[in-house]
Amino acid sequence: MARPPARPVFLDLRRIRFPLNAVVSILHRVTGVLLILAIPVLLWLLQLSLSGPEGFARVAGWVGHPLGLLVLLGVLWWLLHHLFAGIRYLAMEFGIGEDREGSLRTARQALIAGIVATLIVWGGLWL
């Protein structure tokens, strides 16, 4: 009877280097989950801010804090990265970027577009 192929005994996940298209794919899934989890919190903040002047002041205080601004920046990036990675997957459904080089190129473009769009929108909020 033939022996099954040897399986790795110890696999250090910190040493695995994923290609860029795998990283973008994983980030697309993670940002989707984070956006779903953020919806109740964002709706609660909206409800509190609309409850009256005191609620608005509380939310403005939280959002105006440097940690609150960092969280908002993160949520903005989640949204824009998820958008551009999703557009990438839609393009792949039509045969664009299915080969290895095209996949890496569109992954790079989606990642850069998410970061650049985040910076543009974030900068536009302060004008």
N, CA, C and O atoms as a DFTB+ gen file, in Angstrom:
508 C
 N C O
     1  1       0.849      -1.181       0.000
     2  2       0.000       0.000       0.000
     3  2       0.894       1.244       0.000
     4  3       1.857       1.325       0.762
     5  1       0.570       2.190      -0.844
     6  2       1.372       3.412      -0.978
     7  2       1.114       4.348       0.185
     8  3      -0.014       4.493       0.654
     9  1       2.171       4.970       0.633
    10  2       2.046       5.923       1.736
    11  2       1.580       7.260       1.190
    12  3       1.969       7.655       0.090
    13  1       0.747       7.961       1.953
    14  2       0.334       9.302       1.504
    15  2       1.532      10.244       1.543
    16  3       2.480      10.024       2.297
    17  1       1.482      11.294       0.727
    18  2       2.617      12.232       0.731
    19  2       2.794      12.861       2.116
    20  3       1.833      13.071       2.856
    21  1       4.040      13.148       2.434
    22  2       4.349      13.735       3.749
    23  2       3.721      15.117       3.856
    24  3       3.826      15.933       2.939
    25  1       3.079      15.365       4.966
    26  2       2.469      16.663       5.213
    27  2       3.396      17.482       6.100
    28  3       4.163      16.915       6.879
    29  1       3.338      18.789       5.995
    30  2       4.205      19.589       6.856
    31  2       3.846      19.376       8.322
    32  3       2.674      19.331       8.695
    33  1       4.867      19.248       9.128
    34  2       4.653      19.041      10.547
    35  2       4.392      20.375      11.237
    36  3       3.533      20.467      12.114
    37  1       5.130      21.405      10.842
    38  2       4.979      22.716      11.458
    39  2       4.904      23.749      10.350
    40  3       5.790      23.835       9.500
    41  1       3.835      24.530      10.370
    42  2       3.641      25.542       9.344
    43  2       3.567      26.897      10.028
    44  3       2.593      27.193      10.720
    45  1       4.578      27.711       9.843
    46  2       4.619      29.032      10.461
    47  2       3.935      30.026       9.532
    48  3       4.510      30.436       8.524
    49  1       2.701      30.416       9.870
    50  2       1.921      31.296       9.010
    51  2       2.519      32.695       8.887
    52  3       2.215      33.413       7.934
    53  1       3.359      33.089       9.830
    54  2       3.989      34.407       9.758
    55  2       5.066      34.463       8.688
    56  3       5.447      35.550       8.255
    57  1       5.561      33.313       8.253
    58  2       6.644      33.282       7.267
    59  2       6.144      33.101       5.842
    60  3       6.930      33.181       4.898
    61  1       4.851      32.858       5.673
    62  2       4.297      32.695       4.332
    63  2       4.176      34.074       3.687
    64  3       3.672      35.009       4.309
    65  1       4.630      34.201       2.458
    66  2       4.551      35.460       1.719
    67  2       3.527      35.290       0.607
    68  3       3.776      34.620      -0.395
    69  1       2.369      35.913       0.809
    70  2       1.309      35.828      -0.178
    71  2       1.587      36.777      -1.330
    72  3       2.165      37.844      -1.123
    73  1       1.184      36.405      -2.551
    74  2       1.289      37.358      -3.662
    75  2       0.294      38.498      -3.455
    76  3      -0.661      38.366      -2.691
    77  1       0.522      39.606      -4.134
    78  2      -0.288      40.800      -3.948
    79  2      -1.769      40.538      -4.224
    80  3      -2.629      41.050      -3.507
    81  1      -2.074      39.749      -5.251
    82  2      -3.485      39.500      -5.549
    83  2      -4.156      38.705      -4.429
    84  3      -5.357      38.865      -4.208
    85  1      -3.423      37.861      -3.723
    86  2      -3.992      37.153      -2.574
    87  2      -4.231      38.119      -1.419
    88  3      -5.238      38.015      -0.718
    89  1      -3.315      39.051      -1.220
    90  2      -3.474      40.041      -0.156
    91  2      -4.703      40.908      -0.418
    92  3      -5.487      41.166       0.495
    93  1      -4.875      41.359      -1.666
    94  2      -6.036      42.182      -2.014
    95  2      -7.319      41.385      -1.836
    96  3      -8.325      41.928      -1.380
    97  1      -7.300      40.107      -2.190
    98  2      -8.476      39.255      -2.022
    99  2      -8.829      39.094      -0.545
   100  3      -9.995      39.201      -0.164
   101  1      -7.834      38.840       0.270
   102  2      -8.070      38.691       1.707
   103  2      -8.569      40.003       2.296
   104  3      -9.507      40.008       3.094
   105  1      -7.949      41.119       1.907
   106  2      -8.397      42.422       2.404
   107  2      -9.823      42.731       1.964
   108  3     -10.577      43.355       2.710
   109  1     -10.201      42.301       0.765
   110  2     -11.573      42.515       0.292
   111  2     -12.561      41.800       1.210
   112  3     -13.599      42.358       1.566
   113  1     -12.244      40.589       1.585
   114  2     -13.128      39.826       2.473
   115  2     -13.150      40.429       3.877
   116  3     -14.210      40.561       4.489
   117  1     -11.986      40.787       4.373
   118  2     -11.904      41.353       5.725
   119  2     -12.637      42.693       5.798
   120  3     -13.377      42.945       6.749
   121  1     -12.433      43.557       4.793
   122  2     -13.115      44.851       4.823
   123  2     -14.618      44.681       4.687
   124  3     -15.375      45.473       5.248
   125  1     -15.068      43.669       3.956
   126  2     -16.503      43.406       3.871
   127  2     -17.086      43.050       5.226
   128  3     -18.150      43.546       5.598
   129  1     -16.402      42.203       5.958
   130  2     -16.864      41.823       7.297
   131  2     -16.827      43.027       8.228
   132  3     -17.773      43.255       8.982
   133  1     -15.744      43.802       8.184
   134  2     -15.632      44.972       9.049
   135  2     -16.716      46.002       8.746
   136  3     -17.247      46.634       9.660
   137  1     -17.045      46.174       7.464
   138  2     -18.107      47.116       7.111
   139  2     -19.454      46.651       7.655
   140  3     -20.231      47.461       8.160
   141  1     -19.730      45.369       7.557
   142  2     -20.986      44.835       8.105
   143  2     -21.025      45.047       9.617
   144  3     -22.064      45.416      10.164
   145  1     -19.910      44.817      10.287
   146  2     -19.867      45.008      11.741
   147  2     -19.958      46.481      12.125
   148  3     -20.434      46.805      13.213
   149  1     -19.508      47.375      11.248
   150  2     -19.537      48.809      11.547
   151  2     -20.917      49.420      11.356
   152  3     -21.202      50.476      11.921
   153  1     -21.772      48.786      10.580
   154  2     -23.093      49.362      10.299
   155  2     -23.887      49.656      11.570
   156  3     -24.388      50.772      11.701
   157  1     -24.031      48.725      12.510
   158  2     -24.805      49.058      13.713
   159  2     -24.199      50.209      14.519
   160  3     -24.927      51.046      15.052
   161  1     -22.887      50.250      14.606
   162  2     -22.224      51.318      15.365
   163  2     -22.449      52.665      14.687
   164  3     -22.763      53.653      15.353
   165  1     -22.291      52.708      13.369
   166  2     -22.494      53.960      12.648
   167  2     -23.950      54.412      12.704
   168  3     -24.224      55.607      12.816
   169  1     -24.882      53.470      12.628
   170  2     -26.296      53.834      12.748
   171  2     -26.612      54.345      14.150
   172  3     -27.402      55.276      14.310
   173  1     -25.996      53.738      15.166
   174  2     -26.206      54.203      16.534
   175  2     -25.659      55.622      16.702
   176  3     -26.298      56.466      17.331
   177  1     -24.473      55.883      16.139
   178  2     -23.909      57.228      16.215
   179  2     -24.789      58.239      15.483
   180  3     -24.968      59.361      15.956
   181  1     -25.333      57.854      14.346
   182  2     -26.240      58.735      13.615
   183  2     -27.492      59.021      14.440
   184  3     -27.926      60.168      14.546
   185  1     -28.065      57.979      15.018
   186  2     -29.271      58.149      15.845
   187  2     -28.985      59.052      17.035
   188  3     -29.790      59.924      17.361
   189  1     -27.853      58.849      17.680
   190  2     -27.493      59.669      18.834
   191  2     -27.269      61.121      18.420
   192  3     -27.680      62.038      19.132
   193  1     -26.626      61.336      17.287
   194  2     -26.361      62.704      16.843
   195  2     -27.646      63.431      16.460
   196  3     -27.708      64.658      16.545
   197  1     -28.670      62.692      16.040
   198  2     -29.943      63.303      15.659
   199  2     -30.922      63.414      16.822
   200  3     -32.013      63.960      16.661
   201  1     -30.544      62.901      17.992
   202  2     -31.461      62.898      19.133
   203  2     -31.616      64.278      19.764
   204  3     -32.598      64.527      20.463
   205  1     -30.688      65.153      19.535
   206  2     -30.769      66.498      20.103
   207  2     -29.396      67.119      20.203
   208  3     -28.402      66.497      19.831
   209  1     -29.329      68.349      20.706
   210  2     -28.036      69.038      20.797
   211  2     -27.028      68.305      21.690
   212  3     -25.832      68.299      21.398
   213  1     -27.508      67.690      22.775
   214  2     -26.574      66.979      23.663
   215  2     -25.981      65.754      22.969
   216  3     -24.781      65.493      23.061
   217  1     -26.837      65.014      22.279
   218  2     -26.355      63.838      21.555
   219  2     -25.395      64.216      20.446
   220  3     -24.384      63.550      20.224
   221  1     -25.726      65.295      19.751
   222  2     -24.832      65.756      18.682
   223  2     -23.477      66.149      19.252
   224  3     -22.439      65.832      18.671
   225  1     -23.484      66.841      20.390
   226  2     -22.226      67.265      21.015
   227  2     -21.401      66.052      21.449
   228  3     -20.177      66.050      21.313
   229  1     -22.071      65.019      21.971
   230  2     -21.349      63.808      22.383
   231  2     -20.672      63.152      21.183
   232  3     -19.493      62.804      21.239
   233  1     -21.437      62.984      20.087
   234  2     -20.881      62.338      18.900
   235  2     -19.773      63.202      18.302
   236  3     -18.739      62.681      17.885
   237  1     -19.980      64.506      18.258
   238  2     -18.946      65.400      17.726
   239  2     -17.680      65.320      18.569
   240  3     -16.573      65.385      18.036
   241  1     -17.837      65.179      19.875
   242  2     -16.672      65.030      20.744
   243  2     -15.914      63.746      20.463
   244  3     -14.684      63.738      20.410
   245  1     -16.659      62.656      20.281
   246  2     -16.008      61.369      19.984
   247  2     -15.325      61.398      18.631
   248  3     -14.185      60.955      18.490
   249  1     -16.029      61.923      17.637
   250  2     -15.487      61.944      16.280
   251  2     -14.338      62.940      16.170
   252  3     -13.418      62.728      15.380
   253  1     -14.373      64.012      16.939
   254  2     -13.318      65.014      16.893
   255  2     -12.050      64.599      17.608
   256  3     -11.001      65.212      17.410
   257  1     -12.123      63.574      18.432
   258  2     -10.949      63.070      19.143
   259  2     -10.000      62.419      18.129
   260  3     -10.467      61.830      17.154
   261  1      -8.685      62.513      18.334
   262  2      -7.756      61.907      17.369
   263  2      -8.003      60.416      17.134
   264  3      -7.860      59.938      16.009
   265  1      -8.371      59.681      18.180
   266  2      -8.669      58.263      17.994
   267  2      -9.935      58.081      17.154
   268  3     -10.009      57.173      16.326
   269  1     -10.934      58.948      17.370
   270  2     -12.152      58.898      16.568
   271  2     -11.874      59.213      15.107
   272  3     -12.441      58.588      14.211
   273  1     -11.006      60.176      14.872
   274  2     -10.628      60.510      13.492
   275  2      -9.901      59.350      12.826
   276  3     -10.106      59.077      11.643
   277  1      -9.048      58.667      13.590
   278  2      -8.333      57.517      13.051
   279  2      -9.304      56.391      12.693
   280  3      -9.149      55.732      11.665
   281  1     -10.304      56.177      13.549
   282  2     -11.314      55.152      13.264
   283  2     -12.100      55.525      12.012
   284  3     -12.342      54.669      11.160
   285  1     -12.501      56.784      11.887
   286  2     -13.224      57.220      10.694
   287  2     -12.373      57.067       9.437
   288  3     -12.882      56.669       8.389
   289  1     -11.098      57.374       9.533
   290  2     -10.199      57.188       8.396
   291  2     -10.129      55.715       8.015
   292  3     -10.136      55.375       6.832
   293  1     -10.063      54.850       9.008
   294  2     -10.048      53.411       8.753
   295  2     -11.325      52.933       8.078
   296  3     -11.271      52.155       7.125
   297  1     -12.471      53.392       8.567
   298  2     -13.745      52.990       7.974
   299  2     -13.842      53.499       6.540
   300  3     -14.357      52.798       5.670
   301  1     -13.357      54.698       6.287
   302  2     -13.352      55.237       4.928
   303  2     -12.489      54.374       4.015
   304  3     -12.881      54.087       2.885
   305  1     -11.313      53.957       4.497
   306  2     -10.460      53.096       3.690
   307  2     -11.109      51.737       3.467
   308  3     -11.039      51.191       2.366
   309  1     -11.748      51.179       4.516
   310  2     -12.449      49.902       4.345
   311  2     -13.441      50.000       3.201
   312  3     -13.497      49.133       2.329
   313  1     -14.221      51.071       3.220
   314  2     -15.267      51.247       2.215
   315  2     -14.677      51.394       0.812
   316  3     -15.143      50.744      -0.124
   317  1     -13.671      52.229       0.661
   318  2     -13.118      52.482      -0.665
   319  2     -12.291      51.306      -1.181
   320  3     -12.320      51.005      -2.374
   321  1     -11.557      50.643      -0.295
   322  2     -10.827      49.452      -0.740
   323  2     -11.813      48.375      -1.186
   324  3     -11.619      47.742      -2.224
   325  1     -12.861      48.172      -0.409
   326  2     -13.855      47.161      -0.749
   327  2     -14.513      47.500      -2.093
   328  3     -14.780      46.608      -2.898
   329  1     -14.770      48.783      -2.329
   330  2     -15.360      49.217      -3.591
   331  2     -14.446      48.892      -4.772
   332  3     -14.886      48.272      -5.740
   333  1     -13.192      49.300      -4.702
   334  2     -12.284      49.098      -5.833
   335  2     -11.921      47.626      -6.022
   336  3     -11.765      47.180      -7.159
   337  1     -11.785      46.870      -4.948
   338  2     -11.532      45.437      -5.100
   339  2     -12.763      44.750      -5.689
   340  3     -12.632      43.816      -6.479
   341  1     -13.943      45.203      -5.314
   342  2     -15.162      44.650      -5.891
   343  2     -15.266      44.949      -7.374
   344  3     -15.676      44.089      -8.153
   345  1     -14.902      46.155      -7.770
   346  2     -14.878      46.500      -9.202
   347  2     -13.877      45.604      -9.931
   348  3     -14.124      45.179     -11.059
   349  1     -12.755      45.324      -9.284
   350  2     -11.756      44.426      -9.865
   351  2     -12.353      43.044     -10.117
   352  3     -12.137      42.454     -11.175
   353  1     -13.098      42.534      -9.149
   354  2     -13.701      41.213      -9.315
   355  2     -14.785      41.225     -10.386
   356  3     -14.945      40.245     -11.113
   357  1     -15.522      42.308     -10.489
   358  2     -16.507      42.416     -11.570
   359  2     -15.816      42.412     -12.932
   360  3     -16.290      41.776     -13.874
   361  1     -14.697      43.125     -13.030
   362  2     -13.945      43.139     -14.294
   363  2     -13.433      41.733     -14.623
   364  3     -13.423      41.330     -15.785
   365  1     -13.012      40.999     -13.606
   366  2     -12.528      39.640     -13.838
   367  2     -13.651      38.734     -14.327
   368  3     -13.397      37.784     -15.068
   369  1     -14.877      39.009     -13.928
   370  2     -16.020      38.243     -14.430
   371  2     -16.194      38.430     -15.932
   372  3     -16.733      37.552     -16.605
   373  1     -15.748      39.553     -16.458
   374  2     -15.830      39.831     -17.889
   375  2     -14.531      39.489     -18.613
   376  3     -14.362      39.840     -19.780
   377  1     -13.617      38.810     -17.933
   378  2     -12.390      38.349     -18.568
   379  2     -11.237      39.325     -18.523
   380  3     -10.202      39.088     -19.146
   381  1     -11.394      40.421     -17.796
   382  2     -10.319      41.417     -17.699
   383  2      -9.444      41.078     -16.501
   384  3      -9.934      41.001     -15.375
   385  1      -8.173      40.879     -16.734
   386  2      -7.239      40.621     -15.645
   387  2      -7.308      39.217     -15.085
   388  3      -7.053      39.012     -13.898
   389  1      -7.646      38.248     -15.916
   390  2      -7.715      36.867     -15.431
   391  2      -6.366      36.161     -15.450
   392  3      -6.141      35.243     -14.661
   393  1      -5.462      36.576     -16.339
   394  2      -4.158      35.936     -16.397
   395  2      -3.296      36.409     -15.231
   396  3      -3.670      37.329     -14.504
   397  1      -2.170      35.787     -15.066
   398  2      -1.319      36.073     -13.898
   399  2      -0.859      37.525     -13.856
   400  3      -0.956      38.177     -12.817
   401  1      -0.365      38.027     -14.967
   402  2       0.125      39.404     -15.000
   403  2      -1.022      40.389     -14.818
   404  3      -0.900      41.375     -14.090
   405  1      -2.135      40.112     -15.486
   406  2      -3.296      40.991     -15.365
   407  2      -3.864      40.996     -13.955
   408  3      -4.319      42.027     -13.460
   409  1      -3.833      39.837     -13.318
   410  2      -4.333      39.755     -11.944
   411  2      -3.473      40.577     -10.991
   412  3      -3.992      41.283     -10.126
   413  1      -2.164      40.483     -11.155
   414  2      -1.267      41.274     -10.305
   415  2      -1.421      42.766     -10.585
   416  3      -1.402      43.581      -9.663
   417  1      -1.575      43.122     -11.872
   418  2      -1.732      44.529     -12.242
   419  2      -3.023      45.103     -11.657
   420  3      -3.006      46.187     -11.074
   421  1      -4.135      44.394     -11.805
   422  2      -5.403      44.911     -11.287
   423  2      -5.425      44.914      -9.763
   424  3      -6.068      45.770      -9.155
   425  1      -4.729      43.965      -9.140
   426  2      -4.640      43.968      -7.673
   427  2      -3.890      45.208      -7.201
   428  3      -4.307      45.876      -6.254
   429  1      -2.785      45.506      -7.867
   430  2      -2.004      46.702      -7.522
   431  2      -2.837      47.962      -7.735
   432  3      -2.838      48.865      -6.897
   433  1      -3.548      48.016      -8.864
   434  2      -4.380      49.181      -9.159
   435  2      -5.493      49.359      -8.133
   436  3      -5.773      50.481      -7.711
   437  1      -6.131      48.258      -7.727
   438  2      -7.207      48.342      -6.738
   439  2      -6.672      48.818      -5.389
   440  3      -7.303      49.637      -4.721
   441  1      -5.521      48.309      -4.995
   442  2      -4.931      48.705      -3.719
   443  2      -4.545      50.180      -3.733
   444  3      -4.839      50.911      -2.787
   445  1      -3.896      50.613      -4.792
   446  2      -3.484      52.009      -4.896
   447  2      -4.689      52.924      -5.008
   448  3      -4.718      53.990      -4.392
   449  1      -5.692      52.519      -5.793
   450  2      -6.896      53.345      -5.963
   451  2      -7.614      53.536      -4.630
   452  3      -8.105      54.629      -4.344
   453  1      -7.680      52.498      -3.821
   454  2      -8.322      52.619      -2.514
   455  2      -7.597      53.599      -1.611
   456  3      -8.223      54.406      -0.924
   457  1      -6.281      53.527      -1.616
   458  2      -5.491      54.420      -0.764
   459  2      -5.586      55.859      -1.271
   460  3      -5.800      56.781      -0.484
   461  1      -5.428      56.054      -2.576
   462  2      -5.472      57.401      -3.146
   463  2      -6.860      58.015      -2.958
   464  3      -6.975      59.179      -2.575
   465  1      -7.910      57.244      -3.225
   466  2      -9.272      57.763      -3.052
   467  2      -9.537      58.112      -1.594
   468  3     -10.210      59.103      -1.308
   469  1      -9.021      57.315      -0.676
   470  2      -9.187      57.618       0.747
   471  2      -8.530      58.948       1.087
   472  3      -9.116      59.774       1.787
   473  1      -7.318      59.154       0.593
   474  2      -6.619      60.413       0.871
   475  2      -7.320      61.603       0.235
   476  3      -7.381      62.680       0.827
   477  1      -7.853      61.410      -0.977
   478  2      -8.562      62.508      -1.647
   479  2      -9.843      62.867      -0.889
   480  3     -10.112      64.040      -0.630
   481  1     -10.625      61.850      -0.539
   482  2     -11.884      62.116       0.198
   483  2     -11.574      62.708       1.564
   484  3     -12.226      63.664       1.985
   485  1     -10.590      62.157       2.260
   486  2     -10.228      62.646       3.589
   487  2      -9.770      64.113       3.504
   488  3     -10.153      64.940       4.331
   489  1      -8.958      64.416       2.507
   490  2      -8.509      65.787       2.315
   491  2      -9.657      66.691       1.950
   492  3      -9.694      67.842       2.385
   493  1     -10.600      66.202       1.160
   494  2     -11.771      66.997       0.786
   495  2     -12.680      67.293       1.955
   496  3     -13.404      68.288       1.940
   497  1     -12.656      66.446       2.971
   498  2     -13.493      66.698       4.158
   499  2     -12.976      67.881       4.964
   500  3     -13.730      68.482       5.729
   501  1     -11.711      68.222       4.807
   502  2     -11.128      69.296       5.608
   503  2     -11.101      70.629       4.881
   504  3     -10.625      71.621       5.434
   505  1     -11.607      70.672       3.643
   506  2     -11.645      71.942       2.906
   507  2     -12.796      72.816       3.352
   508  3     -12.971      73.919       2.833
